[in-house]
Amino acid sequence: MTDARVLWITGGGSGMGAAVAVQAATDGWTVVLSGRRADRLGAVAEQVRAAGGSADVLPLDTADAEAVATARDVLLTRHGRLDGLVLAAGLNAPERRWDDQSMADFRAIVDTNLTGVVAVVDAALPSLRVAGGTVVVVSSYAGWSFQPGAGVAYSASKTALASVVRTLNQQGAEHGVRATHLCPGDVATDFLDRRPVVPDAAARAVMLQPEDVARAVSFVLEAPPHVRVDELVISPVAQR
Ligand SMILES: NC(=O)c1ccc[n+]([C@@H]2O[C@H](COP(=O)([O-])OP(=O)(O)OC[C@H]3O[C@@H](n4cnc5c(N)ncnc54)[C@H](OP(=O)(O)O)[C@@H]3O)[C@@H](O)[C@H]2O)c1
């Protein structure tokens, strides 16, 4: 069993998940990165190692519950423990309104944003109970307050994450398990390329950067074990 705390990060190959990986490794965690694109995971793992940290990759589609359970088994075989989750895997589609969405997109978004998050927590929970683990669910500003542009599936799935976190906290507390509903406003990542109107460089420059969110996640993960951050909303000053 590794001495270092082990953090499983979904969506770890880009954006906020990648920034969290770099920050958490600096804080002393061994980071295990999951996402569908193995090359992206490998590049982030290399970046972590180049900075002196410890990283592993587990390519995974979190919408596939069987694959999630298998990945959990591989993680535990390799590392022997699991102390934290950062669930940043997320999807949206440009066609997101009632008048242009497809049910195929709706299902794919809910499968990743909601069911995929629940699947990873479900698979990890026995180990998290042993460790007194910490779960950070990367939800959205749209999971905290209604955002007209966010879309039907995205708003519904992210809003539901608030309940996922609350039930987890209510039932996990006796095992020292704590969870955070993290609600970022606009963050300059590839995610914005899926908006119906893609923001330009000037718009992205006044948004949060992935590293801003990684610092907030670090604050949550490094809080003393008796401290729980139930919900954390973080937005750029420019957010409307
Ligand atoms: N950017 C924003 O303004 C913003 C604001 C609030 C909240 N968020 C949320 O923040 C989270 C991270 O997004 P980001 O902004 O950092 O964008 P991003 O770089 O596009 O990250 C999303 C990540 O999720 C992974 N992913 C998507 N579907 C997956 C699946 N089924 N299984 C495994 N991995 C999957 C993607 O990797 P693969 O494609 O390789 O699988 C990607 O690495 C998302 O949950 C998003 O909803 C974003």
The ligand as an SDF file (V2000), in Angstrom:
LIG
                    3D

 48 52  0  0  0  0  0  0  0  0999 V2000
  -15.6920   25.4920  -18.2200 N   0  0  0  0  0  0  0  0  0  0  0  0
  -16.7040   25.9970  -17.5580 C   0  0  0  0  0  0  0  0  0  0  0  0
  -17.0720   27.1780  -17.7350 O   0  0  0  0  0  0  0  0  0  0  0  0
  -17.4100   25.1770  -16.5140 C   0  0  0  0  0  0  0  0  0  0  0  0
  -18.1690   25.8670  -15.5610 C   0  0  0  0  0  0  0  0  0  0  0  0
  -18.7990   25.1370  -14.5550 C   0  0  0  0  0  0  0  0  0  0  0  0
  -18.6520   23.7770  -14.4900 C   0  0  0  0  0  0  0  0  0  0  0  0
  -17.9280   23.1110  -15.4370 N   0  0  0  0  0  0  0  0  0  0  0  0
  -17.7750   21.6610  -15.2690 C   0  0  0  0  0  0  0  0  0  0  0  0
  -16.4290   21.4190  -14.9670 O   0  0  0  0  0  0  0  0  0  0  0  0
  -16.0970   20.0740  -15.3000 C   0  0  0  0  0  0  0  0  0  0  0  0
  -14.7660   20.0680  -16.0150 C   0  0  0  0  0  0  0  0  0  0  0  0
  -14.9160   20.7410  -17.2490 O   0  0  0  0  0  0  0  0  0  0  0  0
  -13.7760   21.6730  -17.8560 P   0  0  0  0  0  0  0  0  0  0  0  0
  -14.3430   23.0370  -17.9340 O   0  0  0  0  0  0  0  0  0  0  0  0
  -12.4950   21.4690  -17.1570 O   0  0  0  0  0  0  0  0  0  0  0  0
  -13.7610   21.1550  -19.3730 O   0  0  0  0  0  0  0  0  0  0  0  0
  -12.9870   19.9970  -20.1230 P   0  0  0  0  0  0  0  0  0  0  0  0
  -11.5580   20.3290  -20.2260 O   0  0  0  0  0  0  0  0  0  0  0  0
  -13.7560   19.7530  -21.3670 O   0  0  0  0  0  0  0  0  0  0  0  0
  -13.1360   18.7490  -19.1240 O   0  0  0  0  0  0  0  0  0  0  0  0
  -14.1620   17.8150  -19.1750 C   0  0  0  0  0  0  0  0  0  0  0  0
  -13.4860   16.4640  -19.0080 C   0  0  0  0  0  0  0  0  0  0  0  0
  -14.4600   15.4440  -18.8570 O   0  0  0  0  0  0  0  0  0  0  0  0
  -14.0070   14.2990  -19.5350 C   0  0  0  0  0  0  0  0  0  0  0  0
  -15.1630   13.4850  -19.8500 N   0  0  0  0  0  0  0  0  0  0  0  0
  -16.2940   13.8430  -20.5060 C   0  0  0  0  0  0  0  0  0  0  0  0
  -17.1360   12.8240  -20.5930 N   0  0  0  0  0  0  0  0  0  0  0  0
  -16.5470   11.7850  -19.9650 C   0  0  0  0  0  0  0  0  0  0  0  0
  -16.9220   10.4460  -19.7140 C   0  0  0  0  0  0  0  0  0  0  0  0
  -18.1130    9.9510  -20.1270 N   0  0  0  0  0  0  0  0  0  0  0  0
  -16.0580    9.6390  -19.0620 N   0  0  0  0  0  0  0  0  0  0  0  0
  -14.8760   10.1210  -18.6330 C   0  0  0  0  0  0  0  0  0  0  0  0
  -14.4600   11.3760  -18.8220 N   0  0  0  0  0  0  0  0  0  0  0  0
  -15.2820   12.1950  -19.4880 C   0  0  0  0  0  0  0  0  0  0  0  0
  -13.2780   14.8290  -20.7710 C   0  0  0  0  0  0  0  0  0  0  0  0
  -12.2790   13.9420  -21.2300 O   0  0  0  0  0  0  0  0  0  0  0  0
  -12.5450   12.8940  -22.4190 P   0  0  0  0  0  0  0  0  0  0  0  0
  -13.2850   13.6270  -23.5060 O   0  0  0  0  0  0  0  0  0  0  0  0
  -11.1680   12.4560  -22.8070 O   0  0  0  0  0  0  0  0  0  0  0  0
  -13.3390   11.7910  -21.8060 O   0  0  0  0  0  0  0  0  0  0  0  0
  -12.6160   16.0890  -20.1910 C   0  0  0  0  0  0  0  0  0  0  0  0
  -11.3090   15.7920  -19.7240 O   0  0  0  0  0  0  0  0  0  0  0  0
  -17.2680   19.5530  -16.1240 C   0  0  0  0  0  0  0  0  0  0  0  0
  -18.0400   18.7010  -15.2990 O   0  0  0  0  0  0  0  0  0  0  0  0
  -18.0700   20.7930  -16.4710 C   0  0  0  0  0  0  0  0  0  0  0  0
  -19.4420   20.5170  -16.5530 O   0  0  0  0  0  0  0  0  0  0  0  0
  -17.2930   23.7810  -16.4500 C   0  0  0  0  0  0  0  0  0  0  0  0
  1  2  1  0
  2  3  2  0
  2  4  1  0
  4  5  1  0
  4 48  2  0
  5  6  2  0
  6  7  1  0
  7  8  2  0
  8  9  1  0
  8 48  1  0
  9 10  1  0
  9 46  1  0
 10 11  1  0
 11 12  1  0
 11 44  1  0
 12 13  1  0
 13 14  1  0
 14 15  2  0
 14 16  1  0
 14 17  1  0
 17 18  1  0
 18 19  2  0
 18 20  1  0
 18 21  1  0
 21 22  1  0
 22 23  1  0
 23 24  1  0
 23 42  1  0
 24 25  1  0
 25 26  1  0
 25 36  1  0
 26 27  1  0
 26 35  1  0
 27 28  2  0
 28 29  1  0
 29 30  1  0
 29 35  2  0
 30 31  1  0
 30 32  2  0
 32 33  1  0
 33 34  2  0
 34 35  1  0
 36 37  1  0
 36 42  1  0
 37 38  1  0
 38 39  2  0
 38 40  1  0
 38 41  1  0
 42 43  1  0
 44 45  1  0
 44 46  1  0
 46 47  1  0
M  CHG  2   8   1  16  -1
M  END
$$$$
